[in-house]
Amino acid sequence: MSPITTHILDTTSGTPASGVMVTLSRRAVDGTWVRIAEGMTNEDGRVPGLLPDGTILENGTYQLNFATGEYFARNMTDHFYPFVEVVFTVKDQRHHHVPLLLNPFGYSTYRGS
């Protein structure tokens, strides 16, 4: 399993958000973001294999970018956020699950399991 996983639930419809591009980046020492992986959410709202199994994460700051505007536009839904960026810290080699609960005018996230 990828050491970083995510899924998106569209809380307006109560269904997984499929077809959302997700980009994973790591913050470099100079403060820039380095893209390390990307993938598209499947029918279950998940990005399978975002990172290869057995990937060892360096401690540091990571960012998941969700292309939410494209998702809402494709579904002809008026929306406020063209994308959502979730920044989090990796301090150990545990699995990191970062879900996104999404609606056209708000979102929330949490450290999942």
C-alpha angles and dihedrals in degrees: 000000000000111000088229118047135169142179135190126220118192099219093194093063097023090232136113115270106238127189097033116142111229123192124194118204135175124216112242125217090260091056097254122126118244116201110229103168145359138186145159125253114249129219089287092054091249133122105223116209097005086163124017118266111269095026110156111220121217113228109257147087120315134186132206114201116198118197093219097156092064090049093053093042091052088052091046091240122148108236143174106211117064089191140356123224119196115191120194141164127244112206101159143020096263120124112272116209115184113184124191121213104199140188130160094266105028147018142190136194139187142180103276132190 
